[in-house]
Amino acid sequence: MRCKTNKFDSVNQYSGEFSGAFADLGTFLPLALGLIALNHFSPQGIFVGFGLFALFTAYFYRRPIPVQPMKVITALVIAQGLTPGMLQASGMLMGLILLVLAYSGAITWMAKQLSPAISIGIQLAIGLQLIWMGSQMMSQTWLVGVVAFVALFGSQFLPMRYLAMPLVLTLGIVWQLSSGNAPSFDLSVYSQWQFIWPSMDEWTSAAGLLVLPQLALTLTNAVIATSAMAKEKFPEDGNEAFAPKRFATSSGWANLLLAPFGATAMCHGAGGLAVQHHFGARTWLAPTIFGTTCLLIALFWGQGIAGVLSLIPLAVLGSLLAIAGTQLAWSKRFIDGKPFCIFVILATAAICLLVNTAAGLATGIVLEMGRRQWHIYADLKS
């Protein structure tokens, strides 16, 4: 009986690693395929970049730390039809900034200024944004999206919950084929893979148009919030294993070295970690599976692979994104937190949503500083 239990646990573990490896597709695929379908960028450059970064992440952290496109940069490149050179320049500039902050110790100092309440507030805001983005992706075929979301969310209460995500993706492709609807993406036209070095105009334009809007989100979500969540999910590894400096270093080197070869700007992300953990990823296997798959897609890219990827319904990807947002937005502090703690969380999240992440971060820091000063004053008075 004991052997059977161990065998079942082993199968369950590997199923969780496989399911978790692809749990972040709601963030990854729309942006990555958008660069190929709408901007005609090289699919080989994009998928090789993600593949190598994911494999390095598996080795460096030994945990399912996600690899994602930098959302602001990628979305602006797609929406405004910007050049590959601007995308590559933004990636290298972000990489350089992250490395300077990591090796100077500035990122460590910044992380110490954030209380758990501020970090949770930022996560709440980003989670709500992901839910909104997911709902927009589901809007054209609401029924498919809602059914997929309910199935994925409800799977957490089932013994074989790790099979839900690949099953939903497969059924989504079957529905797309049977419905006669046009594919979500047209991946038939793209550029050949080549080394790119940006022009001087592309460097200066990327710095103002892409890097500055992205910077605050990367520092808070991809570095500091991901660090806090990883420590919470894997406390047995110790705080140093997931120090903010390590996340800034891994993202910095990946962007600096891979961007010239066609990779998009990449980072980690708290939402990706939340959804991968939710679907069962616990070890280095999940990013290894994801990275190897990306390299195989790049190596064998053609109409077959492009056709399969284009058949994944946008509504299903939206449901995955909404699941990631739900996992990221929720915190037990909403139940057991002190009133002022909850106030800081909600105020930080509100300013993040109404203004931007940098303003939300500043609001949270000011509130926490005010609380500390009040306690000092109260102690002196007593």
N, C-alpha and C positions, 0 to 999 in steps of 0.2 A: 504493500500500500504506500509505503514511503517513497519508493522509486517512482511510482505513478504520479505522486504529488510533485516530486521534483521535476519530472519530465514535463508535466503540465505547466509548472511555473516557468520552466525554461522556454517553452513554446510561447507562453504568454508574454515573457520578457522580450523575445525577439520580435513578436508581433507588434509590441509597443514601440520598439526602436524603429521598425519599418514605418509604422503609422505616423509616429512623431516626426520622422525624417521629412515627410512631405506635408506636415500639418500647417506650415506657414505659406503654402502656395497662394493663399488669398492676397498676401502682400507681394509676393515674389513674381508670380506669373503675369498679372496685368501690367506691371511696370516693365518687366524684362521683355515681354512679347510686344508691348506698345512701342518700345524703341525699335524693334525689328519691323513691325507691321506698318507703323506710321512714319517713322524717321528713316527706315531702311538701313539701320545700322547692322554691323556684322554679327550674326548669331554666334559664330565661333568665338569671337572676342568676348562677348557677354557671358556665354556659358563657361568658357575656360576660366574667366576671372572668378566667377562664383564657385566653380569646382575646386580650384586651387586654394581659394580663401577658406572654403568649408573644410578641406582636408587639413590645412594648417590649424584651423580652429579645433578640430578633433584631437590633433596631437598636442596642442598648446594647453587646452583646458581639460581635456578628457571627459567633458560633459557636453550635453546637447545645447551649446551656445549657438544661437541662430546667426545666419548670414543673410542680409537683406539689402535691397537697393536703398540708397539715401532718397527718401520720398520727395522732399522739396526739390532737390536738384533734378531728379529723373522726371518728375511731373512737369517742371518748367521746360525742360528740354523737349519733352513730347508736345506740350501745349503750344510752344512758340516755335517749333520746328528748328531748333538750334543745331549747330554743326557738331560732328563727332569731336572736333578739336576742342570746342568749348566744354563738352562733357569730360574729356580726358584732362583738360586743364583744371577743372573744378575738382576732380578726384585727386590729382596730385597736390593741389593747394590744400585740400582738406587733410590729406595725409601728412603734409608737412606741418600744419598747424597742430594736429593731434600729437605728433611726435615731440614738438617743442613743448607743449603743455605737459606731456608725460614725463619727459626727461628733466624738465626744469622743476618738477614737483608741483606746478601750479594746479594740475587737475586734482591732486591729492588735497590741496588746500581748499579748492572749490567744493569738493565732496564733503569735507568736514563742516562746511557752512550749512549743509542741508540736513535738517532734522528728518526723521521718518515721515512726519506729517507732510512736509513739503514734497518729498519724493512720491508719496501716495497721491497727493493732489495732482502732480504732473502725470502720473500713471492714469489717474481717473480721467483727466482731460484727453489724453492720447487715446485711451480706451473708448471714450465716447465718440471721438473723431473717427476711429476705426469702425465703430458700429454704424455711424452715419455713412461713411464711404461704402461699407458693405451693403447697406440698405439701398444706396443709389445704384450699385451694381445689380441688385436683385429687382430693381423697379420695373424692368421691361417684362420679366416673367416672374411675377411675385409668387405664384403658386410653387414653382420649382424651387425658388430660393427659400421660402418659408418651410417647405417640407424638408429640404436639405438641412436647414438650421435646426429644426426640431429634432431630426434624426441624430445630428451630430451632438447637440446639447443633451439629449436624452440618453445617448449612449454611455455617458459617464456612470449611469446607474445599472448598467448591464455587465455581466461577467466578461463577455468578449467585446468590450467597448473599443479595443484597439483595432478591430476590423472595420469599424464604422466609416472611417475616413476614406480608405481605398474603395470600399463598397459604394459609398456615395459618389465618388468621382467616376467610377465605372458606370453606375446607373445614369449619371448625368450625361456621359458620352453616348450611351445607348439611347437616351431620350433625345439628344441632339440629332442623332442619325435618323431616328424614326419620325421626328417632328417635321423634317423638311426645312427647318429654319437655316438661314445662312450661318456659316461658322462665325465664332466670336472674333477671330482675328484672321486677316489675310497675310500669310507669311511667305507668299510666293516671290516677292521682290525684296532683295537685300543686297548690301555691299559685301565685297570680298574682304576677308580678314587681312589686315595690314597694320604695320607699325605706324602710329600717328604721333607727331610732335606738334603741339599747338603753335599758331603764329602769335606774335606779340599782341595783336588786337584781341585774339581769343583769350589770352591770359588775363588781360585787363577787364574784358567784358565778363568773363566767368567769375572773377573776384567780386565784382559788385552785384551782378545779377543772380548768381547761383550760390556762391560760398557764404556770403553774409546771411541770407535768409535761412540757410541750412544749419549754420553753426550752433545756434542755441538749441535746436532740436537734437542735434547729434550729441552735444555735451550732456544734455539732461536725460534723454531717452536711451541713446545707444551706449552711453558710458556710465553715468551715475545711476540711473534707474535700473539698468541691466545689472550693474554690480550689486545693488541692493537686493534685487530679486533673486539673483544667483546665490547670494549668501543665505537667503531665506529658504530656497529650494534645496540647497545642498550644504547644510550647516556642518556636516562632518568633514568637509574639505578644508575648513578654516577660512578666515576672512582674507588672508593674503592671496589665496588662490584666485579670488575674484575681486581684487583691489581695482579701483577705477583706473589706476595707472596701466594695468595689464590690458584693459579693454581699449584704452586710447592707443597703446602701443601696437596691439594686433591690428586694429583698424587702420592706424597710421601707415604701417609698413605695407599692408595689403594694397592700399590705394596708391601709395607712392610708387610701388614696384609694378603693379598690374595695369594701372590706368593707361600707360603708353601703348599697351598691347591690345587696346580695345575694350577693356573692362569698364563697366559703369561704376560710378561712385558707390561704394559699399560700406556697410556698417553692421553692428549688432543691433539688437532691439529687445526691449522688455516684453512687448506684445508677442514677438516670435517665441521667446523663451516660455512665456505663459502657455501658449497654445501647444507647443511641442511637449512640454511637461504634462499638459492635460491629456494628450493622446498617448502617453506612455513612454516617451523618450527619457532615458536616465543616464546614458553613458555616451562614450565617444562614437558608438556605432551609428547613431542617428546622423550626425554631420558627415560621417564617412560615407554612409549610403547616399545621402543627398549630394555630396561633392563628387562621388564616383559617377552618379547618374548624370550630373551636369557635364562632366568630361566626356562621357559616352555620347550624349546628345550633340556636343560640339564636334566630336570625331566623326559621327555618322549622320550629320545633319543633311537632310534631303527632304523631298516631298512627303515621304512616309512619316517621318517624325514631325515635320511641320503640320501635316494633316491631322495627326492625333492631337497635338497640342491645341490646334485651332478649334477642335471639337469640344473642348472642355467648356461647358456653359458658363457664361459670365455670372449668372445667378448663383451657381454652385461656388465659384470663387468668392463671390460676395458673402455667402453664408460662412465660409471659412474665415473671412476677414472679420465678420461680425462676432464669431466665436472667439477669435483672438482678442477683440475689443472687450468682450464680456469678461473674459478671464483676467485681462489687465486692469479693468476698471474696478473690479470687486476687491475689497480688503476687509479682513475681520475687524479692523479698527472702526468700521462703521457701527459695529455692535458693542465692542468693549472699550472704545476710545473715550477719553475725557472730553467734555464739551468744547474746551478751547482747541484741543487737537482736531476735533471734527470741523470746527470753524476754520482753522488754518487749511485743512484739506480742501474744503469747499471753496474758500476764497481763492486759493492758489489755482484750483481747477477752473473757476469762473473767469479769472483774468486771463489764463491761458487760452480759453475758448473765445473770449470777447476781444482780446487784444492779440497777444502772441505768447509763445512759451517763455521768452526772455522776460516779459513783463510779469507773467505769473510767477516765475522764479524769484524775481525781485520782490514781489508782494509777499510771498511766503517768508523770505529772509527778513524783511522789515517787521512782519508780525512776530516772528520768533525772537528777533532782537528786542522788540518791545516787551515781550513776555519775560525775557531774562532780566531786563532792566527793572521791571515791576517787582520781580522776586527779590532782586538785590535791594531795592528801595524798601520793600516790606520787611526784609530781614534786618536792615539797619534801623528802621523805625521801631521794631520790636526790641 
